[in-house]
Amino acid sequence: MESTVGLRVLGIDPGLTRCGLSIVQAGRGRTVIPVAVGVARTPYKAAMGDRLKELYEAITEWIAEYKPDVVAMERLFERGEVSTVLHTAHAVGVLILAASQAGLDVHEYTPSQVKKAITGNGKADKKQMTAMVTRILGLENPPKPADAADALAIAITHCWRAPQIQREEQAKQQLRRMGIDPDRAVGPKGMNTNYHPRVVPTPQVTGETLRSLGGDSAHTCNAPKR
């Protein structure tokens, strides 16, 4: 079985006004190495097309600079103000487009899935989440703003889920070799067959500065871009 150690994940907390971005790299066991974190912002009063263009350019810049292997994103929900949901939906479309053009798979997680993975409590509050993200990544200071912390939490969640996703994909490939459609088959314990990851090991890293596209204070950790 191919190891997921070295897997580089681009975590995204989608939004049009503020979009949290993070890069982490999977280590051995449950170790996760922070590489970069920041927030892409678009002017609230600018035309929709201009805002989406800025967001697209920000995400493509991150992909080009940090070369992630996969994208993890918070799943869009219909709760909240209609205008906010619509704006976020536009942003999600642009983000998925940018990932697809770069040949990256996108995995989506609900807020409760992320909270459960990070704290063990699917109803954890922001304070608990930020504290755990800081502890898991061994950061000296809590990541700010909240959008950046959320993006890190999403990326960590995928790092921890990647081995299971890889096993499920390998099981699907085996079913295909047997002439069985994996999308119609139910594996052991109701295996979810809806994942389509491409897991690629990457070289271990040693040093990098966490940055913010939105101009927030930078945080420093040990991991460079590659």
Secondary structure as GFF3:
##gff-version 3
##sequence-region A 1 226
A	DSSP	beta_strand	8	13	.	.	.	ID=ss1
A	DSSP	beta_strand	18	26	.	.	.	ID=ss2
A	DSSP	beta_strand	32	41	.	.	.	ID=ss3
A	DSSP	alpha_helix	48	66	.	.	.	ID=ss4
A	DSSP	beta_strand	70	74	.	.	.	ID=ss5
A	DSSP	alpha_helix	82	101	.	.	.	ID=ss6
A	DSSP	beta_strand	106	109	.	.	.	ID=ss7
A	DSSP	alpha_helix	111	119	.	.	.	ID=ss8
A	DSSP	alpha_helix	126	137	.	.	.	ID=ss9
A	DSSP	alpha_helix	146	177	.	.	.	ID=ss10
A	DSSP	beta_strand	208	210	.	.	.	ID=ss11
A	DSSP	beta_strand	219	221	.	.	.	ID=ss12
###
